Amino acid sequence: MNICSIPLTKKGAELAKLLPYEVIYPIADSLKDTIARQWEKRDALVLYLATGAAVRLIAPLIKDKQNDPSVVCVSEDGKVAVALLGGHSIPISANELAIEISQIIGTTPVITTATDLLDIPGLDILPNLYAEGDIAKVSKALVDRQPVNINCEDSWTLPISLTEACGDSKQNNTECTVVVTSKLDPSPKPREVYLRPRNLFLGVGTSKGAQYAELAELVKSTLLKTNLSIHSLASISTIAIRKDHPAVVELSQKLNIPISIYEPEELGDISMLVPNPSEVVENAVGTKSVAEACALKSSGLKGELVVEKVKSPNATVAIAKALFPKGTIRLVGLGPSGALDRSPRATRAVLQSEIIVGFSGYVDQAQDLITPFHQIERWPIGKEIERVESCFNHAALGREVALVCSGDAGIYAMASLVLEIANQNSDKPNIEVIPGITAALTTSSLLGAPLGHDHAILSLSDLHTPWQVIENRLRAALNADMVVVLYNPRSNERKAQFHNAMEIAKEIRGSDSLVGVVTDAYRDNQSIFSTTLAKLDEELVSMTTCLIIGSSKTISVSGYKDLLVTPRGYEI
């Protein structure tokens, strides 16, 4: 996201620097000119002004909802963040941004969008759908809790929040209609909204000399002739040797859709199934088809070619149609505790997902982000495979799923299991891994800087790894004189493993080696202490403990209780 903060005063600049956005301060010339220069460059602007002043400054710049940036006003005392413009803009709405800011600096988000306040889905921000038509009247009907008819001309998975909000569309007094279609004509009538599913995949082939104007005209004319909406295009795809072709890149930028790239061997099987294979093309680029094969490849397992190859002198295009949107699984690391320890990227990932899945305790950790729009799945410990399979089942229907984890999703958490299963599945949903602050980093910060030099991280849980393997790795790390971080050290059922690990550490490092112990980091029952291996009371260690065994160079910091440091080796 391309977001910038524009504070006017020193106080505003201090607040702006707490947020993860570019800060323009001090302002070189007038505030009016500075905002004007940033207007078309940015996805969103954060202004540190009174809302009245902000309205006067941005009013001459406002053109339309599709192109204007979202604007949020933050008060100079940091108490409120007002979603001023673009409450439902894409790629980030002012409403989302106000909430994101509140999560970071503790402001109160001020949102006045009726649908959001009344738990009604915004028609113009539904995932994988583009809305056009009488959005205001249909939204008003939803806000007034009037039933709205849904007419699905295209087979497409609709958001749960939308189908629930539309209610019983079979009632006779239904005056408004939502039409789900990728057809260009007819256009929406009064009290109608057309939702364009992102179900069309454009395959493109070009010569080296193809120009953007020729390719753009070919795409436009093909869509018009086949009565398909340009707003239903989900992606452009082409062969790897054309990935940086200026015409393809510019088309992607102008349509604001991504490019998918395929090597010739990836298109091999599909190129045998297309209606217009070409040996000439095969001799030139190594596959019998580019446009048709790329379109089919991008559309997924159940996609079908709806527009066969269309040629111009220097370009070819073809269009395939998917039956379901491509789902997304977001693996979200929530960090150790609450909002202060959670990244803005993680906050955004949860807010933008339809379904939140996770161990009950981790779902509770994201409770402040859960809205009535979310479907929640809580799972017990021990059902990890079932938890992940549920995510894949939702994604197969085109849903956007957040699988939430404590700490970081890729460290002794669910990301590895998701990717292992994805490796075996023929259906490939989008997968995003959103990092979180790990237990090792949290523990190290509370203990000072014990990870200041080389270190190893090990889990003492032998549920999935044989104890002998764990012991061998532990001995190797200790013998290498590395600082060792231990996850999952001890539970009511697994006490012997931790005791054995401490005996091994004493044997290799000596009983006087320093050890730092943190339990329930940044939570209500947080406990921090440092001691030696000889003095460590094993009963104080549990499954929510993260423990750090120092190297031979690790020392206590004089005058600071429980702080440890492993020097980098600077001469001071």
C-alpha positions in Angstrom: 0.0 0.0 0.0 1.2 3.5 -0.9 0.2 5.5 2.1 1.7 8.8 3.4 1.2 11.0 6.5 1.2 14.8 6.1 1.5 16.5 9.4 1.5 20.3 9.7 3.0 20.7 13.2 5.8 19.2 15.2 3.2 17.5 17.4 1.5 16.0 14.4 4.9 14.8 13.1 5.6 13.0 16.4 2.3 11.1 16.0 3.0 10.4 12.3 6.3 8.8 13.1 4.6 6.2 15.2 2.8 4.9 12.1 4.4 2.7 9.4 3.8 5.2 6.6 6.0 7.6 4.8 6.0 11.0 6.6 6.3 14.3 4.6 7.6 16.8 7.2 8.6 19.5 7.3 6.5 20.7 4.4 8.6 22.5 1.8 5.9 24.8 0.5 2.2 25.2 1.2 0.1 22.4 2.7 -2.4 22.8 -0.2 0.3 22.2 -2.8 1.8 19.3 -0.8 -1.5 17.5 -0.7 -2.2 18.2 -4.3 1.2 16.7 -5.4 0.5 13.5 -3.4 -3.1 13.2 -4.4 -2.8 11.0 -7.5 0.4 9.2 -6.3 -1.1 7.6 -3.2 -3.6 5.0 -2.2 -4.3 6.9 1.0 -3.3 10.1 2.9 -3.3 10.6 6.6 -3.7 14.3 7.5 -3.1 15.7 11.0 -5.6 18.6 10.8 -9.1 19.6 11.9 -11.6 17.9 9.6 -13.0 21.3 8.4 -9.5 22.4 7.3 -8.9 19.1 5.6 -12.3 19.3 3.7 -11.4 22.7 2.3 -8.0 21.5 1.2 -9.1 18.3 -0.6 -12.4 19.5 -2.0 -10.9 20.9 -5.3 -9.0 17.6 -5.8 -11.9 15.2 -5.5 -12.8 13.5 -8.8 -14.4 10.1 -8.3 -14.4 7.2 -5.9 -12.4 4.9 -8.2 -9.4 7.2 -8.4 -9.3 9.4 -5.3 -7.1 8.3 -2.4 -8.7 7.4 0.9 -8.2 10.2 3.5 -8.1 9.9 7.3 -7.8 12.9 9.7 -6.0 12.3 13.0 -6.4 14.9 15.7 -3.3 16.5 17.0 -3.8 15.0 20.5 -4.0 11.5 18.9 -7.4 10.8 20.4 -9.4 10.3 17.2 -8.8 9.1 13.6 -11.7 10.2 11.3 -12.4 8.3 8.1 -13.0 11.4 5.9 -13.0 10.2 2.3 -13.1 6.9 0.6 -14.8 4.8 3.4 -15.1 1.9 0.9 -12.1 2.7 -1.4 -9.8 0.1 -2.8 -7.0 -1.0 -2.2 -7.5 0.3 1.3 -10.5 2.1 2.6 -10.5 5.0 4.9 -12.5 3.0 7.4 -9.9 0.2 7.4 -7.1 2.7 7.7 -8.8 4.5 10.7 -9.1 1.2 12.4 -5.5 0.3 11.6 -4.3 3.6 13.0 -6.3 3.1 16.2 -4.7 -0.4 16.7 -1.2 1.2 16.5 -1.4 4.5 18.5 -4.6 3.9 20.5 -6.9 6.5 18.8 -10.6 6.1 18.6 -11.7 5.4 14.9 -14.5 7.6 13.8 -16.5 5.9 11.0 -19.7 7.3 9.7 -20.5 4.9 6.8 -24.0 3.6 7.5 -23.4 0.1 6.2 -20.4 -0.4 8.4 -22.1 1.0 11.5 -25.1 -1.2 11.0 -23.1 -4.3 10.1 -24.2 -4.3 6.4 -21.6 -5.3 3.8 -20.5 -2.5 1.5 -21.4 -3.5 -2.0 -18.4 -1.6 -3.4 -15.8 -3.4 -1.3 -16.9 -7.1 -1.6 -14.0 -9.4 -2.3 -13.5 -10.5 -5.9 -16.5 -8.5 -7.1 -16.8 -5.1 -8.8 -19.9 -3.1 -8.2 -21.6 -0.7 -10.6 -25.1 0.7 -10.9 -27.5 2.1 -8.3 -25.2 1.4 -5.3 -26.8 4.2 -3.1 -30.4 3.0 -3.4 -29.6 -0.7 -3.0 -27.4 0.1 -0.1 -30.2 2.1 1.5 -32.5 -0.9 1.1 -30.0 -3.1 2.9 -29.6 -0.5 5.7 -33.3 -0.3 6.0 -33.4 -4.1 6.3 -35.5 -4.5 3.2 -35.1 -7.8 1.3 -33.0 -7.5 -1.9 -33.2 -10.0 -4.7 -30.0 -11.7 -5.8 -29.9 -12.9 -9.4 -26.8 -15.0 -10.2 -26.3 -15.2 -13.9 -22.8 -16.4 -13.3 -22.0 -19.3 -10.9 -20.0 -17.5 -8.2 -19.5 -17.8 -4.5 -21.0 -14.7 -2.8 -19.8 -13.4 0.5 -21.8 -14.8 3.4 -22.4 -11.3 4.8 -24.1 -10.3 1.5 -26.5 -13.2 1.3 -27.5 -12.8 4.9 -28.0 -9.0 4.5 -30.2 -9.5 1.4 -32.5 -11.7 3.4 -35.6 -13.4 2.0 -35.5 -12.2 -1.6 -38.6 -14.3 -2.5 -40.9 -11.7 -0.8 -43.2 -9.9 -3.2 -42.2 -6.4 -2.1 -38.6 -6.8 -3.2 -37.8 -3.5 -5.1 -34.0 -3.8 -5.4 -31.9 -6.4 -7.1 -28.2 -7.4 -7.1 -27.2 -9.1 -10.4 -24.1 -11.2 -10.5 -22.9 -11.3 -14.1 -19.8 -10.8 -16.2 -21.9 -9.8 -19.2 -21.5 -6.3 -20.4 -25.1 -5.8 -21.6 -27.7 -5.0 -20.5 -26.5 -2.3 -18.2 -27.9 -1.8 -14.6 -31.4 -0.2 -14.3 -32.6 2.0 -11.4 -32.5 0.1 -8.1 -30.1 -2.5 -9.6 -26.5 -3.2 -8.8 -24.4 -5.3 -11.0 -21.7 -7.2 -9.3 -19.0 -8.2 -11.8 -17.3 -11.4 -10.5 -13.5 -11.4 -11.2 -13.9 -14.6 -13.1 -12.4 -13.8 -16.5 -8.7 -14.6 -17.1 -7.0 -12.9 -20.0 -4.3 -14.9 -21.8 -1.9 -12.7 -23.9 0.7 -13.4 -26.6 2.7 -10.7 -28.2 5.5 -10.2 -30.7 8.6 -8.3 -29.5 7.5 -5.2 -31.3 3.8 -5.1 -30.1 2.7 -1.7 -28.8 0.4 -1.0 -25.9 -2.2 0.8 -28.0 -2.6 -2.3 -30.3 -2.8 -4.7 -27.4 -5.3 -2.5 -25.5 -7.5 -2.1 -28.5 -7.5 -5.8 -29.2 -8.6 -6.5 -25.6 -11.3 -3.8 -25.7 -12.7 -4.9 -29.0 -12.7 -8.6 -28.0 -14.6 -7.9 -24.8 -17.2 -5.8 -26.7 -17.7 -8.4 -29.4 -18.2 -11.1 -26.8 -20.3 -9.0 -24.5 -18.0 -9.3 -21.5 -17.3 -6.7 -18.9 -13.7 -5.4 -18.5 -14.4 -5.2 -14.7 -14.6 -9.0 -14.6 -11.0 -9.5 -15.7 -9.1 -11.0 -12.8 -5.6 -11.3 -14.2 -3.4 -11.2 -17.3 -1.2 -14.1 -18.1 1.6 -14.7 -20.6 4.7 -16.7 -21.2 7.8 -16.1 -19.2 9.8 -14.5 -22.1 7.2 -11.8 -22.3 6.9 -11.0 -18.6 8.7 -7.7 -18.9 7.1 -6.7 -22.3 6.2 -3.0 -22.1 2.8 -3.5 -23.6 1.8 -6.3 -21.2 3.2 -4.4 -18.2 1.3 -1.2 -19.1 -1.9 -3.2 -19.8 -1.6 -4.7 -16.3 -1.1 -1.3 -14.8 -3.9 0.4 -16.6 -6.4 -2.3 -15.7 -5.0 -2.6 -12.2 -4.8 -6.4 -12.4 -1.9 -8.7 -11.7 0.2 -10.6 -14.3 0.7 -14.3 -14.1 3.8 -15.8 -15.8 4.2 -19.3 -17.1 7.2 -21.2 -18.4 6.6 -23.2 -21.6 6.8 -26.5 -19.7 4.0 -25.4 -17.4 1.7 -25.0 -20.4 2.7 -28.3 -22.0 -0.4 -30.4 -21.0 -2.9 -27.6 -21.4 -1.5 -26.6 -24.8 -2.5 -30.0 -26.1 -6.1 -29.3 -25.1 -6.6 -25.9 -26.7 -8.7 -25.5 -29.9 -6.0 -23.6 -31.8 -2.5 -25.2 -31.2 0.3 -23.9 -33.5 3.5 -25.5 -34.4 4.8 -22.1 -35.5 4.3 -20.9 -32.0 5.9 -24.0 -30.6 9.0 -23.6 -32.7 9.3 -20.0 -31.5 8.6 -20.2 -27.8 8.5 -23.9 -26.9 4.7 -24.4 -26.4 1.9 -24.9 -29.0 -0.2 -22.2 -27.4 0.3 -19.0 -25.4 -2.9 -17.0 -25.1 -5.3 -19.9 -24.9 -3.1 -22.0 -22.7 -2.3 -19.1 -20.3 -5.9 -18.2 -20.0 -6.9 -21.8 -19.1 -4.0 -22.3 -16.8 -4.9 -19.1 -14.8 -8.6 -20.0 -14.6 -8.0 -23.1 -12.4 -9.1 -26.7 -12.5 -12.7 -26.1 -13.6 -12.1 -23.2 -15.9 -13.3 -23.1 -19.4 -12.2 -21.2 -22.5 -15.0 -18.8 -23.4 -13.1 -16.7 -26.1 -10.8 -18.6 -28.4 -7.7 -16.9 -29.7 -8.2 -13.5 -31.4 -5.4 -12.0 -33.4 -4.1 -8.6 -34.4 -0.9 -8.1 -36.4 1.4 -8.3 -33.3 -0.8 -9.7 -30.5 -3.2 -12.5 -29.5 -5.7 -12.7 -26.7 -8.0 -15.4 -25.3 -10.3 -15.5 -22.3 -11.1 -18.3 -19.9 -13.8 -18.3 -17.2 -13.5 -19.7 -13.7 -16.5 -21.2 -12.0 -15.3 -20.1 -8.5 -13.2 -17.3 -7.3 -9.7 -18.3 -6.3 -9.8 -18.5 -2.5 -7.1 -17.1 -0.2 -5.6 -18.6 3.0 -3.9 -15.9 5.0 -1.6 -17.3 7.7 -1.6 -14.5 10.3 1.0 -14.2 13.0 -0.7 -12.2 15.8 2.4 -11.8 18.0 2.6 -12.5 21.7 -0.5 -10.7 23.0 -2.8 -7.9 22.0 -3.0 -5.0 19.5 0.2 -3.3 20.5 2.2 -6.3 19.6 0.4 -7.0 16.3 1.6 -5.6 13.0 -0.6 -3.4 10.8 -0.2 -6.0 8.1 -1.7 -8.7 10.4 -4.5 -6.4 11.4 -5.3 -5.7 7.8 -5.2 -9.4 6.9 -7.8 -10.3 9.6 -10.1 -7.4 8.7 -10.1 -8.3 5.0 -10.9 -12.0 5.5 -14.4 -13.4 5.6 -13.6 -16.4 7.8 -11.3 -16.5 10.8 -10.1 -20.0 11.8 -7.8 -20.9 14.7 -7.2 -22.5 18.1 -9.7 -20.9 20.5 -7.1 -19.0 22.4 -5.7 -17.5 19.3 -9.1 -16.4 18.0 -9.6 -14.7 21.4 -6.3 -12.9 20.7 -7.9 -11.3 17.6 -11.2 -10.6 19.3 -10.8 -6.8 18.9 -10.7 -7.3 15.1 -13.8 -9.5 14.8 -16.9 -7.9 13.3 -20.3 -9.3 12.5 -19.1 -9.8 8.9 -16.8 -12.5 10.1 -17.6 -16.2 10.3 -15.6 -17.7 13.2 -14.3 -21.3 13.5 -12.7 -22.2 16.9 -10.7 -25.4 17.1 -9.2 -27.3 20.1 -5.6 -28.2 20.4 -4.8 -31.5 18.6 -7.0 -30.8 15.6 -4.4 -29.0 13.6 -4.8 -31.1 10.4 -8.6 -30.7 10.5 -8.2 -27.0 11.1 -6.0 -26.6 8.0 -8.3 -28.9 5.8 -11.2 -26.6 6.8 -9.3 -23.6 5.5 -8.7 -25.4 2.2 -12.3 -26.3 1.9 -13.4 -22.7 2.4 -10.8 -21.5 -0.1 -11.9 -24.0 -2.7 -15.3 -22.2 -2.7 -13.5 -18.9 -3.2 -13.6 -17.7 0.4 -10.9 -15.5 2.0 -9.7 -17.2 5.2 -7.5 -16.0 8.0 -5.8 -18.8 9.9 -4.6 -17.0 13.1 -1.6 -18.1 15.1 0.1 -16.7 18.2 3.6 -15.4 17.6 4.6 -16.0 14.0 2.7 -18.4 11.7 5.9 -19.8 10.2 7.6 -20.7 13.5 6.4 -23.9 15.1 2.9 -23.0 13.9 0.5 -23.6 11.1 2.2 -22.2 8.0 4.4 -25.3 7.5 1.3 -27.6 7.7 -0.6 -25.5 5.3 2.2 -25.5 2.7 2.8 -29.2 3.1 -0.9 -29.9 2.3 -0.8 -27.3 -0.5 2.2 -29.2 -2.0 0.0 -32.3 -2.3 -3.2 -30.6 -3.5 -4.1 -30.1 -7.1 -6.2 -27.1 -6.3 -3.9 -24.1 -5.4 -5.5 -21.3 -3.5 -3.7 -18.0 -2.9 -1.5 -18.3 0.2 -0.2 -15.4 2.1 2.0 -15.6 5.2 1.9 -12.5 7.4 4.7 -12.3 9.9 4.3 -11.8 13.6 6.6 -11.1 16.6 7.9 -14.5 17.6 8.2 -15.8 21.2 12.0 -15.8 20.8 12.1 -12.1 19.9 9.6 -11.2 22.6 11.6 -13.2 25.3 14.9 -11.7 24.1 13.5 -8.2 24.3 12.3 -8.7 27.9 15.7 -10.1 28.9 17.7 -7.4 27.2 19.9 -8.7 24.3 20.7 -12.4 24.9 20.3 -13.0 21.2 23.0 -10.4 20.3 25.1 -13.1 18.6 24.6 -16.4 16.9 21.8 -18.5 18.3 19.7 -21.6 17.7 16.0 -22.1 18.3 14.7 -25.6 19.3 11.4 -27.0 20.4 11.4 -29.6 23.2 8.0 -31.0 22.1 8.5 -34.6 21.0 4.9 -35.0 19.7 6.1 -34.9 16.1 9.9 -35.1 16.4 11.6 -38.1 18.1 13.4 -37.2 21.4 16.7 -38.6 20.1 16.6 -36.1 17.2 15.8 -33.2 19.5 18.7 -34.3 21.9 21.1 -34.5 19.0 20.3 -31.0 17.8 20.4 -29.7 21.3 23.9 -31.2 21.9 25.1 -29.8 18.6 23.9 -26.2 19.4 25.4 -26.3 22.9 28.7 -27.7 21.7 28.9 -24.9 19.1 28.6 -22.4 22.0 25.5 -20.9 20.5 22.8 -19.2 22.6 19.9 -21.7 22.6 16.2 -20.7 22.7 13.8 -23.4 23.9 10.2 -23.4 22.8 7.5 -25.7 24.4 9.9 -26.7 27.2 7.6 -28.4 29.7 4.0 -29.5 30.2 2.1 -31.5 32.8 2.6 -34.6 30.6 6.1 -33.9 29.5 8.4 -33.1 32.4 11.2 -35.6 31.8 12.2 -34.1 28.5 12.9 -30.6 30.0 14.8 -32.2 32.9 17.0 -34.2 30.5 17.6 -31.1 28.4 18.8 -29.1 31.5 21.1 -32.0 32.5 22.6 -32.0 29.0 23.1 -28.2 29.2 24.9 -28.5 32.5 27.0 -31.2 31.2 28.2 -29.2 28.1 28.0 -25.6 29.3 28.5 -26.0 33.1 26.1 -25.3 35.9 27.0 -21.6 36.2 25.8 -20.8 32.6 23.2 -18.1 32.6 19.6 -18.8 31.6 16.7 -16.4 31.1 13.1 -17.5 31.6 10.0 -15.6 30.4 6.5 -17.0 30.9 3.3 -15.5 29.4 5.2 -12.7 27.7 3.2 -9.4 27.4 0.2 -11.1 29.0 -1.5 -10.6 32.3 0.5 -13.2 34.2 3.9 -12.3 32.7 6.9 -13.6 34.6 10.6 -12.7 33.9 13.7 -13.8 35.7 17.3 -14.8 35.0 19.4 -17.3 36.9 21.9 -20.1 36.4 21.3 -23.6 35.2 22.2 -24.8 38.7 19.7 -22.6 40.4 16.8 -23.0 37.9 13.6 -24.2 39.5 12.1 -26.5 36.8 8.6 -26.1 38.4 8.6 -22.5 37.3 8.7 -23.5 33.6 5.6 -24.4 31.6 4.3 -24.6 28.1 3.9 -20.9 27.9 7.5 -20.4 28.9 10.3 -19.5 26.5 13.7 -20.1 27.9 17.1 -18.8 26.7 20.4 -20.6 27.6 23.3 -18.2 27.2 26.6 -19.0 25.5 30.0 -18.8 27.3 30.0 -15.0 26.3 26.6 -14.2 27.7 26.7 -11.9 30.8 24.4 -10.2 33.3 24.1 -6.4 32.8 25.3 -4.7 35.9 22.7 -2.6 37.7 19.7 -4.1 35.8 17.6 -6.8 37.2 17.4 -9.9 35.0 18.9 -8.3 31.9 21.3 -10.4 29.9 23.5 -9.6 26.9 25.5 -11.7 24.5 28.2 -9.3 23.1 28.8 -8.9 19.4 32.5 -8.5 19.9 33.0 -4.7 19.7 36.1 -3.4 21.4 34.8 -0.8 23.9 
